[in-house]
Amino acid sequence: MKKWVIAAVAYLAVVIGAYYIVGAFVDNEPVDHASEHDAEKQTPEQHAHDEEENSDDHAHHDHGDSPSHSENEVFPNIESQDDKLVVTLLDEENNPVDDLKMNHEKYMHLIVVSEDMETFLHLHPERIAPGVFEADHLLSEGMYKVYVDIVPTNLAYEIEPLSLMMGDHAHHEHGPDLTAEQNWTKTTNGYEVTLTSPSFSVQGDVLLQFEIDGGEPEQYLGALGHVVIIDESMEQFIHVHPTNDVNPTFNAHFTEAGLYKLWAEFKLDGKVYDFPFVIEITE
């Protein structure tokens, strides 16, 4: 009887020992981590796509994120130094931009307009250093918008308004108060200029015809005249020249309806005069 008990206990010990050995072997088997590796193992295309998505946060330039900025490769800056306006041109890496094309006899046309759109200046800064231009000014205190009109040789550029504060911020205006023109004849220093147009619409080019009484327009910067047009928000800038060398006739294209102020510049008897008009562009 004792032998049978001893044999049974021995058999049970063998079975239990075998169970633990098998269990230990199973526990040490490699686990299938395929689902974990799937997240780490990517095709080159997947990896490149993820890198491209993650790099979006670093694909911005210091010059701004707006769509218009993204098209520009030249970034002007304007500041006042005593009685001088100083314009600096930089590229995307903050290198001076000095390679410009001659544009109507000048490398730079600088249009300065007061915030109420009552003051208009057309200046031609001179180069004083690589990428640096300077012009004299007699601006009174207030806020101005400045438009740097240049043609870089190999870089993309689109004119955008720059803000310029002269003097105390207390002189800050609150924008222009434009009213569509009722009188299409303007008089300056005895010269009368009349504007006519068959249509003021965004549907096509707007023909601007000027009749000058009291003098004959002379060549000014390689043309019979210049017309600068700025919208009421002072964001859109248009600078056009005559369509021929005989009559002061201009074509302008508008992309948005609204109120615009126009300055027609003519050289009469050796002096340049500007004649302002407010026009309303319709759909």
Residue pairs with C-beta under 8 A, 6 or more apart in sequence:
42 50
61 69
61 70
61 92
63 69
63 72
63 75
63 92
68 158
68 160
69 160
71 156
71 158
72 156
72 157
72 158
72 160
73 91
73 92
73 152
73 155
73 156
73 157
74 89
74 90
74 91
74 97
74 150
74 152
74 155
74 156
74 157
75 89
75 90
75 91
75 92
76 87
76 88
76 89
76 90
76 148
76 150
76 162
77 87
77 88
77 90
77 162
78 85
78 86
78 87
78 146
78 148
78 162
78 164
79 85
79 86
79 88
79 164
80 86
80 137
80 139
80 164
80 166
83 136
83 137
83 138
84 134
84 135
84 136
84 137
85 110
85 112
85 123
85 125
85 134
85 135
85 136
85 137
85 139
85 146
85 164
86 132
86 133
86 134
87 108
87 110
87 125
87 132
87 133
87 134
87 135
87 148
88 96
88 131
88 132
88 133
89 96
89 97
89 98
89 131
89 132
89 133
89 148
89 150
90 96
90 97
90 131
91 97
91 155
95 131
96 129
96 130
96 131
96 132
97 131
97 152
97 155
98 127
98 130
98 131
99 152
99 153
99 154
100 107
100 108
100 150
100 151
100 152
100 153
101 107
101 151
101 152
101 153
103 109
103 149
103 150
103 151
104 221
104 222
104 223
104 226
104 241
105 221
105 222
106 124
106 221
107 127
107 133
107 150
108 124
108 125
108 133
108 148
108 149
108 150
109 122
109 123
109 124
109 149
109 150
109 239
110 121
110 122
110 123
110 124
110 125
110 133
110 135
110 146
110 147
110 148
110 149
111 120
111 121
111 122
111 123
111 146
111 147
111 149
111 228
111 237
111 239
112 119
112 120
112 121
112 123
112 137
112 139
112 144
112 145
112 146
112 147
112 164
113 119
113 120
113 121
113 144
113 145
113 146
113 147
113 230
113 234
114 120
114 142
114 143
114 144
114 173
115 142
115 143
115 144
115 145
115 172
115 173
115 174
115 175
115 176
115 234
116 173
116 175
116 176
116 177
117 176
117 178
117 230
117 234
117 261
119 139
119 140
119 144
120 228
120 263
120 274
120 276
121 137
121 139
122 226
122 228
122 263
122 265
122 272
122 274
123 135
123 137
124 135
125 133
125 134
125 135
126 133
126 134
126 135
127 133
128 134
139 166
140 166
140 167
141 166
141 167
141 168
141 171
142 165
142 166
142 167
142 171
142 172
142 173
143 163
143 164
143 165
143 166
143 171
143 172
143 173
144 163
144 164
144 165
144 166
145 161
145 162
145 163
145 164
145 230
145 234
146 161
146 162
146 163
146 164
147 159
147 161
147 162
147 230
147 237
148 159
148 162
149 159
149 237
149 239
150 157
151 157
159 237
161 234
161 235
161 237
165 172
175 232
175 233
175 234
176 232
176 234
176 261
178 232
178 259
178 261
178 278
179 259
179 278
180 259
180 278
180 279
180 280
181 195
181 277
181 278
181 279
181 280
184 194
184 195
184 196
184 277
185 192
185 193
185 194
185 195
186 192
186 193
186 194
186 195
186 275
186 276
186 277
187 193
188 273
188 274
188 275
189 273
190 214
191 212
191 213
191 214
191 215
191 266
191 268
191 273
192 212
192 213
192 214
193 210
193 211
193 212
193 213
193 264
193 266
193 275
194 210
194 211
194 213
195 208
195 209
195 210
195 262
195 264
195 277
196 209
196 211
197 206
197 207
197 208
197 209
197 279
198 207
199 206
199 207
200 206
200 279
200 280
200 281
200 282
201 281
201 282
201 283
202 254
202 255
202 256
202 257
202 281
202 282
202 283
203 283
205 251
205 252
205 253
206 251
206 252
206 253
206 254
206 281
207 249
207 250
207 251
208 227
208 240
208 249
208 250
208 251
208 252
208 262
208 264
209 247
209 248
209 249
209 250
210 225
210 248
210 249
210 250
210 264
210 266
210 275
212 248
212 266
212 268
214 268
215 268
215 269
216 268
217 224
217 225
217 248
217 266
217 267
217 268
218 224
218 267
218 268
218 269
218 270
219 267
220 226
220 265
220 266
220 267
220 272
223 241
223 242
224 242
224 245
224 246
224 247
224 248
224 266
225 241
225 242
225 248
225 250
225 264
225 265
225 266
225 267
226 239
226 240
226 241
226 264
226 265
227 238
227 239
227 240
227 241
227 250
227 252
227 262
227 263
227 264
227 265
228 237
228 238
228 239
228 262
228 263
228 265
229 237
229 238
229 239
229 240
229 252
229 260
229 261
229 262
229 263
229 279
230 236
230 237
230 238
230 260
230 261
231 256
231 258
231 259
231 260
232 258
232 259
232 260
232 261
236 255
236 256
236 260
238 252
238 253
238 254
240 250
240 251
240 252
241 250
242 248
242 249
242 250
243 249
243 250
243 251
248 264
248 266
254 260
254 281
256 281
257 281
257 282
257 283
258 280
258 281
259 278
259 279
259 280
259 281
260 278
260 279
260 280
260 281
261 276
261 277
261 278
261 279
262 276
262 277
262 278
262 279
263 274
263 275
263 276
263 277
264 274
264 275
264 276
264 277
265 272
265 273
265 274
265 275
266 272
266 273
266 275
267 273
